[in-house]
């Protein structure tokens, strides 16, 4: 009987030690997936006339996968409301970006740039816009969480149907996102 208790205690100690070692090694492992929330802003700015500028702000939900410390794919869904007083004007959509940079998988500072596309709907009529965008970001990875600030420059000629004031337009979006890494 004493031998069975001793063997059981010994085996339990071994299993407990193995599980602690496995958990410690998993906590230091690289986390490829991320999901996060944050704030999102979009501006369709007229270089010639400030009255032609249309601004939106709202929330975003982002999900990403880092293939390595230097390459990541990220999708972002956003839901925005107009800040210029156009009541009922909303902007909802998503973008998909491929980023190359440093620090995308490991702890510490990260910086990246990339390209992708966006798709969005304006207002209640369902008018849609689709185009290409270029962007870059800076952030910090703490291991279980990361904070990123991303700016993108969109293909502005896709917005010609929505502008009422003539001029040269620039379409820019930015978001600040905190993500859980797993």
C-alpha positions in Angstrom: 0.0 0.0 0.0 2.8 2.4 0.9 4.5 1.5 -2.3 1.3 2.4 -4.3 1.0 5.7 -2.5 4.6 6.5 -3.1 4.4 5.6 -6.8 1.2 7.7 -7.2 2.9 10.7 -5.5 6.0 10.2 -7.6 3.9 10.0 -10.8 1.8 13.0 -9.9 4.9 15.0 -9.2 6.3 14.1 -12.6 3.1 15.0 -14.4 2.8 18.3 -12.5 6.4 19.1 -13.3 5.9 18.3 -16.9 2.7 20.4 -17.1 4.5 23.4 -15.5 7.4 23.0 -17.9 5.0 22.8 -20.9 3.1 25.9 -19.8 6.3 27.8 -19.3 7.6 26.9 -22.7 4.1 27.8 -24.3 4.1 31.2 -22.7 7.4 32.0 -24.4 6.2 30.6 -27.7 5.4 32.9 -30.6 1.8 33.9 -31.0 0.7 34.0 -34.7 -3.0 35.0 -34.4 -4.3 38.3 -33.2 -7.8 39.8 -32.6 -8.4 43.3 -31.5 -10.7 46.4 -31.2 -10.0 50.1 -31.5 -10.9 53.4 -32.9 -10.9 54.2 -36.6 -11.0 57.5 -38.5 -11.4 58.2 -42.2 -11.1 61.6 -44.1 -11.8 62.4 -47.7 -9.9 65.7 -47.8 -10.1 68.3 -50.5 -6.7 69.9 -51.0 -8.2 73.0 -52.7 -11.2 73.7 -50.4 -11.8 72.8 -46.8 -15.6 72.8 -47.2 -15.3 69.7 -49.4 -13.7 67.6 -46.7 -15.8 64.7 -45.3 -14.7 63.1 -42.0 -15.8 59.9 -40.3 -14.9 58.3 -37.0 -16.0 55.1 -35.2 -14.8 51.7 -34.2 -13.0 48.8 -35.7 -12.4 45.1 -35.2 -9.2 43.6 -36.5 -7.9 40.1 -37.0 -4.5 39.1 -38.2 -2.0 36.3 -38.8 1.8 36.7 -38.6 3.5 34.1 -40.8 6.9 35.3 -39.5 8.4 38.2 -37.7 8.5 40.0 -41.0 5.2 39.2 -42.7 1.6 39.6 -41.6 -1.9 39.6 -43.1 -4.5 41.7 -41.3 -8.3 42.2 -42.0 -10.2 45.1 -40.4 -13.9 45.7 -40.2 -15.0 49.3 -39.5 -18.3 51.1 -38.7 -18.1 54.9 -38.9 -20.4 57.9 -38.5 -20.0 61.3 -40.2 -18.4 64.1 -38.2 -19.3 67.0 -40.5 -23.0 67.2 -39.6 -24.4 65.2 -42.5 -27.0 63.3 -40.4 -27.5 59.7 -41.2 -24.3 59.4 -43.3 -22.5 56.2 -42.3 -19.5 54.4 -43.6 -19.2 50.6 -43.0 -16.7 48.3 -44.6 -13.5 46.3 -44.4 -9.9 46.3 -45.6 -7.4 43.5 -46.1 -3.7 44.3 -45.9 -0.4 42.4 -46.4 2.4 43.9 -44.3 6.1 43.5 -44.4 8.3 44.8 -41.6 10.0 44.0 -38.3 8.7 42.8 -35.0 5.4 41.4 -36.2 5.7 38.2 -34.2 8.1 38.8 -31.4 7.9 41.0 -28.3 9.1 44.6 -28.6 8.6 47.5 -31.0 7.3 46.8 -34.5 7.2 48.8 -37.7 5.7 47.8 -41.0 4.3 48.8 -44.4 2.2 47.2 -47.0 -0.6 47.2 -49.5 -4.1 45.8 -49.9 -7.6 46.7 -50.7 -10.7 48.2 -49.1 -14.4 47.9 -49.6 -17.0 50.1 -48.0 -20.7 51.2 -48.2 -21.8 54.8 -47.7 -25.1 55.9 -46.3 -28.4 54.1 -46.3 -28.6 53.8 -50.1 -25.9 51.1 -50.2 -23.5 53.1 -52.4 -20.2 51.1 -52.4 -16.6 51.9 -53.0 -13.8 49.4 -53.7 -10.1 50.2 -54.3 -6.5 49.8 -53.4 -4.6 51.2 -50.5 -1.1 51.5 -49.2 -0.3 51.8 -45.5 2.1 51.6 -42.7 2.1 51.2 -38.9 4.0 51.4 -35.7 3.3 49.4 -32.5 4.5 47.5 -29.5 4.0 43.8 -28.8 3.9 42.8 -25.1 3.4 39.1 -25.8 -0.2 38.6 -24.7 -1.2 42.0 -26.2 -0.1 44.5 -28.8 -1.0 48.1 -29.6 -0.8 49.4 -33.2 -1.3 52.7 -34.9 -1.9 52.3 -38.7 -2.2 55.0 -41.4 -3.4 54.1 -45.0 -3.6 56.2 -48.1 -6.5 55.1 -50.3 -7.2 55.3 -54.0 -9.1 58.6 -54.0 -10.5 58.6 -57.5 -12.9 55.8 -56.3 -14.8 58.5 -54.3 -15.7 60.8 -57.2 -19.4 60.0 -57.0 -19.5 61.2 -53.3 -17.9 64.7 -53.7 -19.9 67.8 -54.4 -17.0 70.3 -54.4 -14.5 70.1 -57.2 -10.8 69.8 -56.4 -8.1 67.3 -55.7 -9.0 64.8 -53.0 -6.9 62.7 -50.7 -8.4 59.7 -48.9 -6.7 58.7 -45.7 -7.7 56.4 -42.9 -6.1 55.7 -39.5 -6.7 53.4 -36.6 -5.5 52.7 -33.1 -6.0 49.0 -32.2 -5.3 47.0 -29.1 -5.1 43.2 -29.9 -5.0 40.0 -27.9 -2.3 37.6 -29.3 -2.7 33.8 -29.3 
